[in-house]
Amino acid sequence: MMLYIRILILLAVFMGYTALLNYKYHIRVEFAPAIISCVISVLMLFAGILNVFIPAVRLITVGGLVSFAYTVIKQKWPTKFTIRREYIIAFMWILILGYFAVLIRGSHFIHYDNFSHWAIIIKTMLINNRMPNFQDSLVMFQAYPLGSSLFIYYVCKIIGDTDACYIFGQIVLLVSFIFPLSSFVSKKNWSAGVIISAFSVYALISNISIYDLLVDTVMPLAGLSLFCIIKFESNSLDENRVNRLIFEIMPISIFLLQVKNSGVFFCLICWVYFFIRFKSFEIRNRRKIIVLLK
């Protein structure tokens, strides 16, 4: 029972920051979980460099809970609750994670790579509350970046340190990176929802098992979320949206570079696409200025 209460606290932190990004900065709910996950990973990286893991975990958690409480009070839930697309998306995200929380309960690792690196490195961080260094002889591949491990460390500091808790942290990343696809679903093209649902199941089972911490699925899905955000936001660019788009894609780009060195491949493709779209935006603006001068 206590485990599920801790999971609810974690989800409240995410919902608090999601509401903050949506109401204050007009970032879509579909994008928010992916951005928040990556921001947490980046913040934990800096916290590790400064050797302040525990204060960082507490600060991030308190900030999310305060944002959640502020949203509930300001929106006057549940007395003035109305059904909106944003609430449906948020509810679906919570529902899916709730399903996986029940599914993976009591699970254990079986893949060798978990015991040679991915699970060992998280366990080392949880025990020492710092990033691994040369003193940690159990960590065999010390040249690997810590991107996903830093996020899972944060999740485990809230919900627990069992194998299932590690797995749940990874699943939060995977589900959050899939959700930007839902931004393309609307009443007019509801069939896209069916296609996206089928793709989501395929993405979660076709490559790496959800019961493992290997990042071979995390990287392409993070790249996919980055591409979706650029594609959606660049459909109708203006100066404000360009600034917001840069704010949205920077954390995910940094996360991709942190997860594994090969993450630069996905990051490079998305940024090339971004500059192509941004260049066309500049050209359109120049034409408008020429027309006005005439």
C-alpha positions as CSV (number, residue, x, y, z in Angstrom):
1,M,0.0,0.0,0.0
2,M,2.8,2.4,0.9
3,L,4.4,1.8,-2.5
4,Y,1.3,3.0,-4.3
5,I,1.1,6.1,-2.1
6,R,4.7,6.9,-3.1
7,I,3.8,6.4,-6.7
8,L,0.9,8.8,-6.3
9,I,3.3,11.3,-4.9
10,L,5.6,10.9,-7.9
11,L,2.6,11.3,-10.3
12,A,1.5,14.4,-8.4
13,V,4.9,15.9,-8.8
14,F,4.7,15.3,-12.6
15,M,1.1,16.7,-12.8
16,G,2.2,19.8,-10.8
17,Y,4.9,20.6,-13.3
18,T,2.7,19.6,-16.2
19,A,0.1,22.1,-15.1
20,L,2.7,24.8,-14.5
21,L,4.2,24.3,-18.0
22,N,0.7,24.3,-19.6
23,Y,-0.9,27.3,-17.8
24,K,2.2,29.5,-17.5
25,Y,4.1,28.7,-20.7
26,H,1.4,27.2,-22.9
27,I,3.3,23.9,-23.4
28,R,1.0,21.1,-24.5
29,V,0.2,18.4,-22.0
30,E,1.3,15.8,-24.5
31,F,4.8,17.2,-24.4
32,A,5.1,18.0,-20.7
33,P,6.0,14.6,-19.2
34,A,8.8,14.0,-21.7
35,I,10.2,17.5,-21.1
36,I,9.8,17.1,-17.3
37,S,11.6,13.7,-17.3
38,C,14.5,15.2,-19.2
39,V,14.7,18.3,-17.1
40,I,14.9,16.1,-14.0
41,S,17.7,14.1,-15.5
42,V,19.6,17.2,-16.4
43,L,19.1,18.7,-13.0
44,M,20.3,15.5,-11.3
45,L,23.4,15.6,-13.5
46,F,24.3,19.0,-12.2
47,A,23.4,17.9,-8.7
48,G,25.7,15.0,-9.1
49,I,28.6,17.2,-10.3
50,L,28.0,19.5,-7.2
51,N,27.5,16.4,-5.0
52,V,24.0,17.6,-3.8
53,F,21.9,14.6,-4.8
54,I,19.6,14.6,-1.8
55,P,18.9,18.3,-1.7
56,A,18.1,18.3,-5.4
57,V,15.6,15.4,-5.0
58,R,13.9,17.2,-2.2
59,L,13.8,20.5,-4.1
60,I,12.4,19.0,-7.3
61,T,9.8,17.0,-5.3
62,V,8.6,19.9,-3.2
63,G,8.5,22.2,-6.2
64,G,6.2,19.7,-8.0
65,L,3.9,19.2,-5.1
66,V,3.6,22.9,-4.5
67,S,2.8,23.4,-8.2
68,F,0.2,20.6,-7.9
69,A,-1.5,22.2,-4.9
70,Y,-1.4,25.6,-6.5
71,T,-3.2,24.2,-9.6
72,V,-5.8,22.4,-7.6
73,I,-6.6,25.6,-5.6
74,K,-6.5,27.9,-8.6
75,Q,-8.6,25.7,-10.8
76,K,-11.0,25.0,-7.9
77,W,-11.0,21.3,-8.3
78,P,-13.2,19.3,-8.0
79,T,-16.0,21.8,-7.6
80,K,-15.4,23.5,-11.0
81,F,-14.0,20.5,-12.9
82,T,-14.8,20.4,-16.6
83,I,-13.7,17.8,-19.2
84,R,-11.0,19.2,-21.5
85,R,-8.5,17.6,-23.8
86,E,-5.6,18.4,-21.4
87,Y,-7.3,16.5,-18.6
88,I,-8.0,13.5,-20.8
89,I,-4.4,13.3,-21.9
90,A,-3.1,13.6,-18.3
91,F,-5.6,11.0,-17.1
92,M,-4.5,8.6,-19.9
93,W,-0.8,9.1,-18.9
94,I,-1.6,8.3,-15.3
95,L,-3.8,5.4,-16.2
96,I,-1.2,3.8,-18.3
97,L,1.5,4.2,-15.7
98,G,-0.9,2.8,-13.1
99,Y,-1.4,-0.3,-15.3
100,F,2.3,-0.8,-15.5
101,A,2.8,-0.3,-11.8
102,V,0.4,-3.2,-11.1
103,L,1.9,-5.3,-14.0
104,I,5.6,-5.1,-12.9
105,R,5.0,-5.4,-9.1
106,G,7.5,-8.0,-7.7
107,S,9.4,-8.2,-11.0
108,H,13.2,-8.9,-11.1
109,F,15.9,-8.5,-13.6
110,I,17.1,-11.4,-15.7
111,H,19.2,-9.8,-18.5
112,Y,23.0,-9.9,-17.9
113,D,23.5,-6.2,-18.8
114,N,21.4,-5.1,-15.8
115,F,23.9,-6.8,-13.5
116,S,27.0,-5.7,-15.3
117,H,26.0,-2.0,-15.6
118,W,22.5,-0.5,-15.7
119,A,21.1,-1.8,-12.4
120,I,24.5,-1.8,-10.7
121,I,25.0,1.9,-11.4
122,I,21.6,2.9,-10.0
123,K,22.2,0.8,-6.9
124,T,25.6,2.4,-6.4
125,M,24.0,5.9,-6.6
126,L,21.2,4.9,-4.2
127,I,23.7,3.6,-1.6
128,N,26.2,6.4,-1.8
129,N,23.9,9.3,-3.0
130,R,26.5,10.4,-5.5
131,M,27.6,9.7,-9.0
132,P,29.9,6.7,-9.5
133,N,33.6,7.3,-9.6
134,F,36.9,5.3,-9.7
135,Q,36.2,4.0,-6.2
136,D,33.2,2.0,-7.4
137,S,34.8,-1.1,-8.8
138,L,31.5,-2.9,-9.5
139,V,30.7,-0.4,-12.2
140,M,32.3,-2.1,-15.2
141,F,31.6,0.5,-17.9
142,Q,32.4,3.8,-16.4
143,A,32.6,5.7,-19.7
144,Y,28.8,5.3,-20.2
145,P,26.8,8.5,-19.7
146,L,24.3,8.4,-16.8
147,G,21.2,10.0,-18.5
148,S,18.4,7.5,-17.8
149,S,20.1,6.2,-14.6
150,L,19.9,9.7,-13.1
151,F,16.2,9.9,-13.7
152,I,15.6,6.4,-12.4
153,Y,17.6,7.3,-9.3
154,Y,15.3,10.3,-8.7
155,V,12.2,8.0,-9.1
156,C,13.6,5.4,-6.8
157,K,14.4,8.0,-4.1
158,I,10.6,8.6,-4.0
159,I,9.0,5.2,-4.5
160,G,11.7,2.7,-3.3
161,D,14.8,0.7,-4.3
162,T,13.5,-2.7,-5.5
163,D,14.0,-4.1,-9.0
164,A,10.4,-3.2,-9.8
165,C,11.0,0.4,-8.8
166,Y,13.9,0.6,-11.1
167,I,11.8,-0.8,-13.9
168,F,9.0,1.6,-13.2
169,G,11.4,4.6,-13.5
170,Q,12.4,3.3,-17.0
171,I,8.7,2.8,-18.0
172,V,7.9,6.4,-16.9
173,L,10.5,7.5,-19.5
174,L,9.2,5.2,-22.2
175,V,5.6,6.2,-21.8
176,S,6.4,9.9,-21.6
177,F,8.4,9.8,-24.8
178,I,5.5,8.1,-26.6
179,F,2.9,10.6,-25.6
180,P,4.0,13.5,-27.9
181,L,2.5,11.4,-30.7
182,S,-0.9,12.0,-29.3
183,S,-0.7,15.6,-30.2
184,F,-1.5,14.6,-33.8
185,V,-4.8,12.9,-32.7
186,S,-8.0,14.9,-33.1
187,K,-11.7,14.3,-33.7
188,K,-11.1,14.7,-37.5
189,N,-8.4,12.0,-37.6
190,W,-9.3,9.8,-34.7
191,S,-7.9,6.8,-36.7
192,A,-4.5,8.2,-35.9
193,G,-5.1,7.2,-32.3
194,V,-5.5,3.6,-33.3
195,I,-2.3,3.6,-35.3
196,I,-0.4,5.3,-32.4
197,S,-1.7,2.8,-29.9
198,A,-0.6,-0.1,-32.1
199,F,2.8,1.5,-32.6
200,S,3.1,2.1,-28.8
201,V,2.6,-1.5,-28.1
202,Y,5.1,-2.5,-30.8
203,A,7.7,0.0,-29.5
204,L,7.5,-1.4,-26.0
205,I,7.7,-5.1,-26.8
206,S,9.6,-5.4,-30.1
207,N,13.2,-4.6,-29.1
208,I,14.1,-4.5,-25.4
209,S,11.8,-6.0,-22.7
210,I,10.1,-3.5,-20.4
211,Y,11.6,-5.5,-17.5
212,D,15.2,-4.4,-18.5
213,L,17.0,-1.1,-18.0
214,L,18.8,-1.2,-21.4
215,V,18.5,2.1,-23.2
216,D,18.2,0.8,-26.8
217,T,14.4,1.6,-26.7
218,V,14.8,4.8,-24.7
219,M,17.0,6.5,-27.2
220,P,14.8,6.1,-30.4
221,L,11.7,7.0,-28.4
222,A,13.4,10.1,-27.0
223,G,14.4,11.0,-30.6
224,L,10.8,10.4,-31.7
225,S,9.4,12.7,-29.0
226,L,11.9,15.4,-30.0
227,F,10.9,15.1,-33.7
228,C,7.2,15.1,-32.9
229,I,7.5,18.3,-30.8
230,I,9.5,20.1,-33.6
231,K,7.0,18.9,-36.3
232,F,3.9,20.0,-34.3
233,E,5.2,23.3,-33.2
234,S,6.8,24.3,-36.5
235,N,3.5,23.9,-38.4
236,S,2.6,27.4,-37.5
237,L,5.7,29.2,-36.3
238,D,5.8,32.7,-34.9
239,E,8.5,34.5,-32.8
240,N,7.0,33.4,-29.5
241,R,6.5,29.8,-30.7
242,V,10.1,29.6,-31.9
243,N,11.3,30.6,-28.4
244,R,9.0,28.1,-26.8
245,L,10.1,25.4,-29.2
246,I,13.7,25.9,-28.3
247,F,12.9,25.7,-24.6
248,E,11.0,22.5,-25.3
249,I,13.6,20.7,-27.3
250,M,16.7,21.6,-25.4
251,P,16.2,19.3,-22.3
252,I,15.4,16.3,-24.6
253,S,18.4,17.0,-26.7
254,I,20.7,17.2,-23.7
255,F,19.1,14.0,-22.4
256,L,19.8,12.2,-25.6
257,L,23.4,13.1,-25.4
258,Q,23.5,11.9,-21.8
259,V,21.8,8.5,-22.4
260,K,24.5,7.1,-24.6
261,N,27.1,8.4,-27.1
262,S,25.0,7.1,-30.0
263,G,22.2,9.4,-28.9
264,V,23.9,12.1,-30.9
265,F,22.6,10.4,-34.1
266,F,19.0,11.0,-33.1
267,C,19.8,14.5,-31.8
268,L,21.5,15.5,-35.0
269,I,18.6,14.4,-37.3
270,C,16.1,16.3,-35.2
271,W,18.2,19.5,-35.1
272,V,18.8,19.4,-38.8
273,Y,15.0,19.2,-39.3
274,F,14.5,22.0,-36.8
275,F,16.9,24.3,-38.7
276,I,15.2,23.5,-42.0
277,R,11.8,24.4,-40.6
278,F,13.3,27.5,-38.9
279,K,14.9,28.6,-42.1
280,S,11.6,28.4,-44.0
281,F,10.0,30.5,-41.2
282,E,12.7,33.2,-41.7
283,I,12.1,33.2,-45.4
284,R,8.4,33.7,-45.0
285,N,9.0,36.6,-42.5
286,R,11.4,38.3,-45.0
287,R,8.7,38.1,-47.7
288,K,6.2,39.6,-45.4
289,I,8.6,42.5,-44.7
290,I,9.2,43.0,-48.4
291,V,5.5,43.1,-49.1
292,L,5.0,45.7,-46.3
293,L,7.8,47.9,-47.6
294,K,6.2,47.9,-51.1
